[in-house]
Amino acid sequence: MDRRRFLLTSLAGAVAAPRRAAAEQAAKPRRIGYLSSLSARGGATQLEAIRQGLRDLGYVEARNLVIDARWAGGNYERLPKLAGELVALNPELIISAGGPPAARALKTVTTTIPIVFISGSAVAAGIVSNSRGLSAT
């Protein structure tokens, strides 16, 4: 399985679990946070790929999905504040697209919201102790 398919499958699993009644799901869109160390312009292609993958799985913004994106614009000192803003929105998961600096900022503000790392190695950066349970197969 290639990396893109693995990422999209992981995101879909996190967004879909646990399943709610169809009426509740229709009434309340799924919420995902997205934290990037890049600017909105610099990270647009990556976020659009995620949006497309989620659309392929039936999740469409303004219909049944909300993506709250925060961009540090290359200023890593902004990451902790932006991470806090995302956590305050209570998303079902947060995508860390800023490598280890963004992941570290997220780890300091939440231990309950799942974080999906899409760049860098969380284990090698010391953000998580092991990759048990994480597999690309």
DSSP file (Angstrom, degrees, kcal/mol; ACC not computed):
  #  RESIDUE AA STRUCTURE BP1 BP2  ACC     N-H-->O    O-->H-N    N-H-->O    O-->H-N    TCO  KAPPA ALPHA  PHI   PSI    X-CA   Y-CA   Z-CA
    1    1 A M              0   0    0      0, 0.0     2,-0.0     0, 0.0   135,-0.0   0.000 360.0 360.0 360.0 130.8    0.0    0.0    0.0
    2    2 A D     >  -     0   0    0      1,-0.1     4,-2.3   135,-0.1     5,-0.2  -0.297 360.0-106.4 -76.4 166.0    1.4    3.4   -0.9
    3    3 A R  H  > S+     0   0    0      1,-0.2     4,-2.7     2,-0.2     5,-0.2   0.872 117.1  52.2 -61.5 -41.2    1.8    6.2    1.6
    4    4 A R  H  > S+     0   0    0      2,-0.2     4,-2.6     1,-0.2    -1,-0.2   0.936 111.2  46.4 -62.8 -46.4   -1.1    8.3    0.2
    5    5 A R  H  > S+     0   0    0      1,-0.2     4,-2.6     2,-0.2    -1,-0.2   0.900 112.6  51.1 -63.1 -40.7   -3.5    5.4    0.4
    6    6 A F  H  X S+     0   0    0     -4,-2.3     4,-2.5     2,-0.2    -1,-0.2   0.929 111.3  47.9 -61.4 -45.6   -2.3    4.5    3.9
    7    7 A L  H  X S+     0   0    0     -4,-2.7     4,-2.8     2,-0.2    -2,-0.2   0.941 113.4  46.5 -61.3 -48.5   -2.8    8.1    5.0
    8    8 A L  H  X S+     0   0    0     -4,-2.6     4,-2.7     1,-0.2    -1,-0.2   0.888 112.6  50.1 -64.2 -39.1   -6.3    8.4    3.5
    9    9 A T  H  X S+     0   0    0     -4,-2.6     4,-2.4    -5,-0.2    -1,-0.2   0.912 111.7  49.0 -64.2 -42.1   -7.3    5.0    5.0
   10   10 A S  H  X S+     0   0    0     -4,-2.5     4,-2.2    -5,-0.2    -2,-0.2   0.922 112.7  47.3 -62.3 -44.6   -6.1    6.1    8.4
   11   11 A L  H  X S+     0   0    0     -4,-2.8     4,-2.6     2,-0.2     5,-0.2   0.921 111.8  50.1 -62.8 -44.2   -8.0    9.4    8.1
   12   12 A A  H  X S+     0   0    0     -4,-2.7     4,-2.6     1,-0.2    -1,-0.2   0.907 110.8  49.7 -62.7 -41.1  -11.1    7.7    7.0
   13   13 A G  H  X S+     0   0    0     -4,-2.4     4,-1.3     1,-0.2    -1,-0.2   0.905 112.7  46.6 -63.8 -41.2  -10.9    5.2    9.9
   14   14 A A  H  < S+     0   0    0     -4,-2.2    -2,-0.2     1,-0.2    -1,-0.2   0.878 116.0  44.9 -69.4 -37.2  -10.4    7.9   12.4
   15   15 A V  H  < S+     0   0    0     -4,-2.6    -2,-0.2     1,-0.2    -1,-0.2   0.874 115.0  47.8 -73.2 -36.7  -13.2   10.1   11.0
   16   16 A A  H  < S+     0   0    0     -4,-2.6    -1,-0.2    -5,-0.2    -2,-0.2   0.679  88.9 118.9 -80.6 -18.0  -15.6    7.1   10.7
   17   17 A A     <  +     0   0    0     -4,-1.3     2,-0.1    -5,-0.2     3,-0.0  -0.829  69.8  25.8-103.6 136.5  -15.1    5.7   14.2
   18   18 A P  S    S-     0   0    0      0, 0.0     2,-0.2     0, 0.0    -1,-0.1   0.661  90.9-137.1 -80.9 153.9  -17.3    5.4   16.1
   19   19 A R        -     0   0    0     -2,-0.1     2,-0.3     1,-0.0    -2,-0.1  -0.469  19.9-159.2 -71.6 141.1  -20.3    5.3   13.8
   20   20 A R        -     0   0    0     -2,-0.2    -1,-0.0     1,-0.1     5,-0.0  -0.714  34.8 -74.0-113.4 167.9  -23.3    7.4   14.8
   21   21 A A     >  -     0   0    0     -2,-0.3     4,-2.5     1,-0.1     5,-0.2  -0.293  46.9-115.1 -58.5 146.8  -26.9    7.1   13.8
   22   22 A A  H  > S+     0   0    0      1,-0.2     4,-2.1     2,-0.2     5,-0.2   0.862 115.2  52.5 -56.9 -39.0  -27.5    8.3   10.2
   23   23 A A  H  > S+     0   0    0      2,-0.2     4,-1.7     1,-0.2    -1,-0.2   0.913 110.9  46.5 -65.1 -42.1  -29.7   11.2   11.4
   24   24 A E  H  > S+     0   0    0     -3,-0.2     4,-2.0     2,-0.2    -2,-0.2   0.908 111.7  51.4 -65.9 -41.7  -27.0   12.4   13.9
   25   25 A Q  H  < S+     0   0    0     -4,-2.5    -1,-0.2     1,-0.2    -2,-0.2   0.887 111.1  48.2 -63.2 -39.0  -24.2   12.1   11.3
   26   26 A A  H  < S+     0   0    0     -4,-2.1    -1,-0.2    -5,-0.2    -2,-0.2   0.846 113.1  48.6 -69.6 -32.9  -26.3   14.2    8.8
   27   27 A A  H  < S+     0   0    0     -4,-1.7    -2,-0.2     1,-0.2    -1,-0.2   0.818 115.5  41.3 -78.1 -30.9  -27.0   16.8   11.4
   28   28 A K  S  < S-     0   0    0     -4,-2.0    -1,-0.2    -5,-0.1     3,-0.1  -0.949  80.0-140.0-124.9 113.9  -23.5   17.3   12.6
   29   29 A P        -     0   0    0      0, 0.0    36,-0.3     0, 0.0     2,-0.2  -0.316  29.0-102.6 -68.6 155.2  -20.5   17.4   10.2
   30   30 A R  E     -a   65   0A   0     34,-2.3    36,-2.8    -5,-0.1     2,-0.5  -0.522  36.3-143.7 -73.1 144.3  -17.3   15.7   11.1
   31   31 A R  E     +a   66   0A   0     34,-0.2    61,-2.8    -2,-0.2    62,-0.7  -0.956  19.1 179.9-120.1 128.5  -14.6   18.2   12.2
   32   32 A I  E     -ab  67  93A   0     34,-2.8    36,-2.8    -2,-0.5     2,-0.3  -0.981  16.1-146.3-124.3 136.5  -10.9   17.8   11.5
   33   33 A G  E     -ab  68  94A   0     60,-2.7    62,-3.0    -2,-0.4     2,-0.4  -0.743  10.9-163.5 -95.8 152.1   -8.1   20.2   12.5
   34   34 A Y  E     -ab  69  95A   0     34,-2.3    36,-2.8    -2,-0.3     2,-0.5  -0.963   4.5-172.7-140.1 117.7   -5.1   20.7   10.3
   35   35 A L  E     +ab  70  96A   0     60,-2.8    62,-3.3    -2,-0.4     2,-0.4  -0.954   8.8 174.0-117.4 124.5   -1.9   22.3   11.6
   36   36 A S  E     -a   71   0A   0     34,-2.2    36,-2.3    -2,-0.5    37,-0.3  -0.970  34.0-149.4-129.9 144.1    0.9   23.2    9.2
   37   37 A S  S    S+     0   0    0     -2,-0.4    37,-3.3    60,-0.3    38,-0.1   0.577  82.2  80.7 -82.0 -10.1    4.2   25.1    9.7
   38   38 A L  S    S-     0   0    0     35,-0.2    35,-2.4    59,-0.2    34,-0.5  -0.209  91.3 -94.8 -83.8 178.3    3.9   26.4    6.1
   39   39 A S     >  -     0   0    0     34,-0.2     4,-2.2    33,-0.2     5,-0.1  -0.505  38.9-106.1 -84.2 164.5    1.9   29.3    4.8
   40   40 A A  T  4 S+     0   0    0      1,-0.2     4,-0.4     2,-0.2     7,-0.1   0.884 124.0  47.5 -59.5 -37.5   -1.6   28.6    3.3
   41   41 A R  T >4 S+     0   0    0      1,-0.2     3,-0.8     2,-0.2     4,-0.4   0.923 112.1  48.7 -69.0 -44.1   -0.1   29.1   -0.1
   42   42 A G  T 34 S+     0   0    0      1,-0.2    -2,-0.2     2,-0.1     3,-0.2   0.793 119.4  37.8 -67.4 -28.6    2.9   26.9    0.5
   43   43 A G  T 3X S+     0   0    0     -4,-2.2     4,-2.2     1,-0.1     5,-0.2   0.320  84.6 103.9-104.9   8.0    0.8   24.0    1.9
   44   44 A A  H <> S+     0   0    0     -3,-0.8     4,-2.5    -4,-0.4     5,-0.2   0.872  78.8  52.1 -60.0 -40.8   -2.2   24.3   -0.4
   45   45 A T  H  > S+     0   0    0     -4,-0.4     4,-1.9     2,-0.2    -1,-0.2   0.916 110.5  48.0 -64.2 -43.1   -1.3   21.3   -2.6
   46   46 A Q  H  > S+     0   0    0      2,-0.2     4,-1.7     1,-0.2    -2,-0.2   0.934 113.7  46.0 -64.1 -46.6   -1.0   19.0    0.4
   47   47 A L  H  X S+     0   0    0     -4,-2.2     4,-2.6     1,-0.2    -1,-0.2   0.887 110.5  53.9 -65.3 -37.6   -4.3   20.1    2.0
   48   48 A E  H  X S+     0   0    0     -4,-2.5     4,-2.7    -5,-0.2    -1,-0.2   0.877 105.2  54.0 -64.6 -36.0   -6.1   19.8   -1.3
   49   49 A A  H  X S+     0   0    0     -4,-1.9     4,-2.3     2,-0.2    -1,-0.2   0.894 109.9  47.8 -63.0 -39.2   -4.8   16.2   -1.7
   50   50 A I  H  X S+     0   0    0     -4,-1.7     4,-2.4     2,-0.2    -2,-0.2   0.932 111.4  50.0 -66.5 -45.3   -6.3   15.5    1.7
   51   51 A R  H  X S+     0   0    0     -4,-2.6     4,-2.5     1,-0.2    -2,-0.2   0.919 111.2  49.4 -57.9 -43.9   -9.6   17.1    0.8
   52   52 A Q  H  X S+     0   0    0     -4,-2.7     4,-2.5     1,-0.2    -1,-0.2   0.923 110.2  50.2 -63.6 -44.0   -9.7   15.1   -2.4
   53   53 A G  H  X S+     0   0    0     -4,-2.3     4,-0.8     1,-0.2    -1,-0.2   0.895 111.8  47.7 -61.2 -39.9   -9.0   11.9   -0.6
   54   54 A L  H  <>S+     0   0    0     -4,-2.4     5,-2.9     2,-0.2     3,-0.5   0.878 109.6  53.2 -69.0 -37.3  -11.8   12.6    1.9
   55   55 A R  H ><5S+     0   0    0     -4,-2.5     3,-1.9     1,-0.2    -2,-0.2   0.909 104.0  56.8 -60.6 -41.2  -14.2   13.5   -1.0
   56   56 A D  H 3<5S+     0   0    0     -4,-2.5    -1,-0.2     1,-0.3    -2,-0.2   0.783 107.8  49.0 -59.8 -26.1  -13.4   10.2   -2.6
   57   57 A L  T 3<5S-     0   0    0     -4,-0.8    -1,-0.3    -3,-0.5    -2,-0.2   0.362 128.9 -97.0 -95.5   3.7  -14.6    8.6    0.7
   58   58 A G  T < 5S+     0   0    0     -3,-1.9     2,-0.7     1,-0.2    -3,-0.2   0.524  84.0 127.4  97.0   6.1  -17.8   10.6    0.8
   59   59 A Y      < +     0   0    0     -5,-2.9     2,-0.5    -6,-0.1    -1,-0.2  -0.874  33.1 177.9-101.7 115.5  -16.7   13.5    3.1
   60   60 A V    >>> -     0   0    0     -2,-0.7     4,-2.5    -3,-0.1     3,-1.9  -0.963  30.4-115.7-124.2 127.7  -17.4   16.9    1.5
   61   61 A E  B 345S+c   65   0A   0     -2,-0.5     5,-0.2     1,-0.3   -10,-0.0  -0.270 101.5  20.6 -59.1 146.3  -16.7   20.2    3.1
   62   62 A A  T 345S+     0   0    0      3,-1.5    -1,-0.3     1,-0.1     4,-0.1   0.365 126.5  56.8  72.2  -2.4  -19.9   22.3    3.7
   63   63 A R  T <45S-     0   0    0     -3,-1.9    -2,-0.2     2,-0.3    -1,-0.1   0.690 133.6 -20.5-115.9 -60.1  -21.9   19.1    3.6
   64   64 A N  T  <5S+     0   0    0     -4,-2.5   -34,-2.3     1,-0.1     2,-0.3   0.159 120.5  65.0-139.3  19.1  -20.6   16.7    6.2
   65   65 A L  E   < -ac  30  61A   0     -5,-1.0    -3,-1.5   -36,-0.3     2,-0.4  -0.998  48.8-169.2-148.5 138.8  -17.1   17.8    6.9
   66   66 A V  E     -a   31   0A   0    -36,-2.8   -34,-2.8    -2,-0.3     2,-0.6  -0.998   7.3-166.7-125.2 127.3  -15.4   20.8    8.4
   67   67 A I  E     -a   32   0A   0     -2,-0.4     2,-0.8   -36,-0.2   -34,-0.2  -0.960   4.1-162.6-114.3 115.5  -11.6   21.3    8.1
   68   68 A D  E     -a   33   0A   0    -36,-2.8   -34,-2.3    -2,-0.6     2,-0.4  -0.869  15.3-166.5 -96.5 109.9  -10.2   23.9   10.4
   69   69 A A  E     -a   34   0A   0     -2,-0.8     2,-0.4   -36,-0.2   -34,-0.2  -0.788  11.2-171.1-103.1 140.6   -6.7   24.8    9.1
   70   70 A R  E     -a   35   0A   0    -36,-2.8   -34,-2.2    -2,-0.4     2,-0.4  -0.998   6.1-162.6-129.4 135.4   -4.1   26.8   10.9
   71   71 A W  E     -a   36   0A   0     -2,-0.4   -34,-0.2   -36,-0.2   -32,-0.1  -0.967  15.6-166.2-123.9 127.3   -0.9   28.0    9.2
   72   72 A A    >   -     0   0    0    -36,-2.3     3,-1.7   -34,-0.5   -33,-0.2   0.630  30.4-139.8 -86.4 -14.6    2.3   29.1   11.0
   73   73 A G  T 3  S-     0   0    0    -35,-2.4   -34,-0.2     1,-0.3   -35,-0.2   0.825  70.1 -52.7  60.9  32.4    3.7   30.6    7.8
   74   74 A G  T 3  S+     0   0    0    -37,-3.3     2,-1.0     1,-0.2    -1,-0.3   0.375 112.4 119.2  85.2  -4.9    7.2   29.3    8.7
   75   75 A N    X   -     0   0    0     -3,-1.7     3,-2.0     1,-0.2     4,-0.4  -0.775  41.7-174.1 -97.3  93.3    7.1   30.9   12.1
   76   76 A Y  G >  S+     0   0    0     -2,-1.0     3,-1.2     1,-0.3    -1,-0.2   0.734  77.8  71.1 -61.8 -23.4    7.5   27.9   14.5
   77   77 A E  G 3  S+     0   0    0      1,-0.3     4,-0.4     2,-0.1    -1,-0.3   0.732  93.8  57.3 -65.8 -20.0    6.9   30.1   17.5
   78   78 A R  G <> S+     0   0    0     -3,-2.0     4,-2.3     1,-0.2     3,-0.3   0.669  83.7  86.4 -81.1 -17.7    3.3   30.4   16.4
   79   79 A L  H <> S+     0   0    0     -3,-1.2     4,-2.9    -4,-0.4     5,-0.2   0.875  83.9  52.1 -57.3 -45.3    2.7   26.7   16.5
   80   80 A P  H  > S+     0   0    0      0, 0.0     4,-2.2     0, 0.0    -1,-0.2   0.921 112.6  45.9 -59.3 -42.1    1.7   26.3   20.2
   81   81 A K  H  > S+     0   0    0     -4,-0.4     4,-2.1    -3,-0.3    -2,-0.2   0.928 114.8  47.2 -64.5 -44.4   -0.9   29.1   19.9
   82   82 A L  H  X S+     0   0    0     -4,-2.3     4,-2.1     2,-0.2    -1,-0.2   0.884 110.3  52.8 -65.0 -38.8   -2.3   27.6   16.7
   83   83 A A  H  X S+     0   0    0     -4,-2.9     4,-2.4    -5,-0.2    -1,-0.2   0.915 108.7  50.6 -62.1 -42.5   -2.4   24.1   18.2
   84   84 A G  H  X S+     0   0    0     -4,-2.2     4,-2.1    -5,-0.2    -2,-0.2   0.888 107.3  53.6 -62.4 -39.7   -4.3   25.5   21.2
   85   85 A E  H  X S+     0   0    0     -4,-2.1     4,-0.8     2,-0.2    -1,-0.2   0.918 110.0  47.8 -60.3 -43.8   -6.8   27.2   18.8
   86   86 A L  H >< S+     0   0    0     -4,-2.1     3,-1.0     1,-0.2     4,-0.3   0.925 110.3  50.5 -65.0 -44.1   -7.4   23.9   17.1
   87   87 A V  H >< S+     0   0    0     -4,-2.4     3,-1.8     1,-0.3    -1,-0.2   0.882 104.3  59.2 -61.9 -37.6   -7.9   21.9   20.3
   88   88 A A  H 3< S+     0   0    0     -4,-2.1    -1,-0.3     1,-0.3    -2,-0.2   0.751  97.9  60.2 -63.0 -23.6  -10.4   24.5   21.5
   89   89 A L  T << S-     0   0    0     -3,-1.0    -1,-0.3    -4,-0.8    -2,-0.2   0.550 105.5-133.9 -80.2  -7.8  -12.5   23.7   18.4
   90   90 A N    <   -     0   0    0     -3,-1.8    -3,-0.1    -4,-0.3   -59,-0.1   0.928  32.0-173.9  56.5  55.0  -12.8   20.1   19.6
   91   91 A P        -     0   0    0      0, 0.0   -59,-0.2     0, 0.0     3,-0.1  -0.320  34.1-123.3 -72.9 162.8  -12.1   18.3   16.4
   92   92 A E  S    S-     0   0    0    -61,-2.8     2,-0.3     1,-0.3   -60,-0.2   0.760  92.5  -6.3 -76.3 -25.6  -12.3   14.5   16.1
   93   93 A L  E     -b   32   0A   0    -62,-0.7   -60,-2.7    20,-0.2     2,-0.4  -0.973  65.3-135.7-159.8 161.6   -8.7   14.4   14.9
   94   94 A I  E     -bd  33 115A   0     20,-2.5    22,-2.8    -2,-0.3     2,-0.6  -0.990  11.9-143.5-126.4 133.5   -5.9   16.7   14.0
   95   95 A I  E     -bd  34 116A   0    -62,-3.0   -60,-2.8    -2,-0.4     2,-0.8  -0.844  12.0-151.4 -93.8 123.9   -3.6   16.4   11.0
   96   96 A S  E     +bd  35 117A   0     20,-3.1    22,-2.1    -2,-0.6    23,-0.6  -0.854  27.6 161.4 -98.5 106.8   -0.1   17.5   11.8
   97   97 A A        +     0   0    0    -62,-3.3   -60,-0.3    -2,-0.8   -59,-0.2   0.116  56.3  80.7-110.7  19.0    1.5   18.7    8.5
   98   98 A G  S  > S-     0   0    0      1,-0.4     4,-0.9   -63,-0.4    -1,-0.2   0.117  91.4-124.2-113.9  22.3    4.3   20.6   10.1
   99   99 A G  H  >  -     0   0    0     -3,-0.3     4,-2.1     1,-0.2     3,-0.5  -0.189  67.7 -26.4  65.3-164.3    6.8   17.9   10.8
  100  100 A P  H  > S+     0   0    0      0, 0.0     4,-2.7     0, 0.0     5,-0.2   0.825 135.0  58.7 -55.6 -37.6    8.1   17.5   14.3
  101  101 A P  H  > S+     0   0    0      0, 0.0     4,-1.9     0, 0.0    -2,-0.2   0.933 110.8  41.8 -60.8 -42.9    7.7   21.1   15.4
  102  102 A A  H  X S+     0   0    0     -4,-0.9     4,-2.3    -3,-0.5     5,-0.2   0.910 114.5  51.8 -68.4 -41.6    3.9   21.0   14.8
  103  103 A A  H  X S+     0   0    0     -4,-2.1     4,-2.5     1,-0.2    -1,-0.2   0.903 109.3  49.9 -62.4 -41.2    3.5   17.6   16.3
  104  104 A R  H  X S+     0   0    0     -4,-2.7     4,-1.5     2,-0.2    -1,-0.2   0.907 109.3  51.8 -63.5 -41.2    5.3   18.6   19.4
  105  105 A A  H  X S+     0   0    0     -4,-1.9     4,-0.7    -5,-0.2    -2,-0.2   0.909 112.2  46.3 -61.8 -41.6    3.1   21.7   19.7
  106  106 A L  H >X S+     0   0    0     -4,-2.3     4,-1.4     1,-0.2     3,-1.1   0.907 107.5  56.6 -66.8 -41.5    0.0   19.5   19.4
  107  107 A K  H 3< S+     0   0    0     -4,-2.5    -1,-0.2     1,-0.3    -2,-0.2   0.819 103.6  55.1 -61.7 -30.1    1.3   16.9   21.9
  108  108 A T  H 3< S+     0   0    0     -4,-1.5    -1,-0.3     1,-0.2    -2,-0.2   0.720 113.3  40.3 -76.5 -19.5    1.6   19.6   24.5
  109  109 A V  H << S+     0   0    0     -3,-1.1     2,-0.3    -4,-0.7    -2,-0.2   0.555 119.3  29.5-108.5  -8.8   -2.0   20.7   24.2
  110  110 A T     <  +     0   0    0     -4,-1.4    -1,-0.2     1,-0.1   -26,-0.0  -0.987  33.1 167.8-151.8 142.4   -3.9   17.4   23.9
  111  111 A T  S    S+     0   0    0     -2,-0.3    -1,-0.1    -3,-0.1    -4,-0.1   0.290  87.6  52.8-122.6   0.9   -3.6   13.8   24.9
  112  112 A T  S    S+     0   0    0      2,-0.1    -2,-0.1     1,-0.0     0, 0.0   0.684  87.7  78.6-111.8 -23.8   -7.2   12.9   23.9
  113  113 A I  S    S-     0   0    0      1,-0.0   -20,-0.2   -20,-0.0   -21,-0.1  -0.774  85.7-117.0 -89.8 125.4   -7.6   14.0   20.3
  114  114 A P        -     0   0    0      0, 0.0   -20,-2.5     0, 0.0     2,-0.5  -0.339  26.8-152.1 -60.3 139.8   -5.9   11.6   17.8
  115  115 A I  E     -d   94   0A   0    -22,-0.2     2,-0.6   -20,-0.1   -20,-0.2  -0.970   3.1-156.5-117.6 126.3   -3.1   13.2   15.8
  116  116 A V  E     -d   95   0A   0    -22,-2.8   -20,-3.1    -2,-0.5     2,-0.5  -0.912  10.4-151.5-102.9 119.6   -2.3   12.0   12.3
  117  117 A F  E     +d   96   0A   0     -2,-0.6   -20,-0.2   -22,-0.2     3,-0.1  -0.786  19.7 173.6 -91.7 126.6    1.3   12.7   11.3
  118  118 A I        +     0   0    0    -22,-2.1     2,-0.4    -2,-0.5   -21,-0.1   0.452  64.6  41.9-113.8  -0.9    1.8   13.2    7.6
  119  119 A S  S    S+     0   0    0    -23,-0.6    -1,-0.2   -20,-0.0   -21,-0.1  -0.994 103.1   5.0-145.0 141.3    5.4   14.3    7.5
  120  120 A G  S    S-     0   0    0     -2,-0.4     2,-0.6   -21,-0.1     3,-0.1  -0.050  89.0 -70.9  79.5 172.3    8.5   13.1    9.4
  121  121 A S     >  -     0   0    0      1,-0.1     4,-2.0    -3,-0.0     6,-0.2  -0.922  30.5-161.2-107.3 117.5    8.8   10.2   11.8
  122  122 A A  T  4>S+     0   0    0     -2,-0.6     5,-2.3     2,-0.2     6,-1.4   0.835  95.3  49.3 -64.9 -32.7    7.0   10.7   15.1
  123  123 A V  T >45S+     0   0    0      4,-0.2     3,-1.6     3,-0.2    -1,-0.2   0.953 111.0  47.4 -71.0 -50.1    9.2    7.9   16.6
  124  124 A A  T 345S+     0   0    0      1,-0.3    -2,-0.2     2,-0.1    -1,-0.2   0.831 111.7  51.9 -61.5 -32.0   12.5    9.3   15.3
  125  125 A A  T 3<5S-     0   0    0     -4,-2.0    -1,-0.3     1,-0.0    -2,-0.2   0.522 114.3-118.5 -82.4  -4.6   11.6   12.8   16.6
  126  126 A G  T < 5S+     0   0    0     -3,-1.6    -3,-0.2     2,-0.3    -2,-0.1   0.678  80.0 122.9  77.9  16.9   10.8   11.4   20.0
  127  127 A I  S   <S+     0   0    0     -5,-2.3     2,-0.3    -6,-0.2    -4,-0.2   0.862  80.7  21.1 -80.0 -37.8    7.2   12.5   19.9
  128  128 A V  S    S-     0   0    0     -6,-1.4    -2,-0.3     1,-0.1    -1,-0.2  -0.940  76.7-132.1-125.5 154.0    5.9    8.9   20.4
  129  129 A S  S    S-     0   0    0     -2,-0.3     2,-0.3     1,-0.1    -1,-0.1   0.780  81.2  -5.6 -79.9 -26.1    7.8    6.1   22.0
  130  130 A N        -     0   0    0      2,-0.1    -1,-0.1    -4,-0.0    -8,-0.0  -0.968  56.2-122.9-157.7 170.9    7.0    3.4   19.4
  131  131 A S    >   +     0   0    0     -2,-0.3     3,-2.9    -3,-0.1    -9,-0.0   0.099  53.2 149.3-107.2  21.0    5.0    2.8   16.3
  132  132 A R  T 3  S+     0   0    0      1,-0.3    -2,-0.1     3,-0.0     3,-0.1  -0.333  73.3  21.0 -55.4 130.8    3.2   -0.3   17.7
  133  133 A G  T 3  S+     0   0    0      1,-0.2     2,-0.5    -2,-0.0    -1,-0.3   0.253 102.3 105.0  90.6 -12.7   -0.2   -0.4   16.2
  134  134 A L    <   +     0   0    0     -3,-2.9     2,-0.4     2,-0.0    -1,-0.2  -0.888  44.3 160.8-102.9 127.4    0.9    1.7   13.2
  135  135 A S        -     0   0    0     -2,-0.5    -3,-0.0    -3,-0.1     0, 0.0  -1.000  40.0-154.0-147.5 145.8    1.4   -0.1   10.0
  136  136 A A              0   0    0     -2,-0.4  -130,-0.1     1,-0.2    -1,-0.1   0.223 360.0 360.0-100.4  13.2    1.6    0.7    6.3
  137  137 A T              0   0    0   -131,-0.0    -1,-0.2     0, 0.0  -135,-0.1   0.444 360.0 360.0 -97.3 360.0    0.4   -2.8    5.3
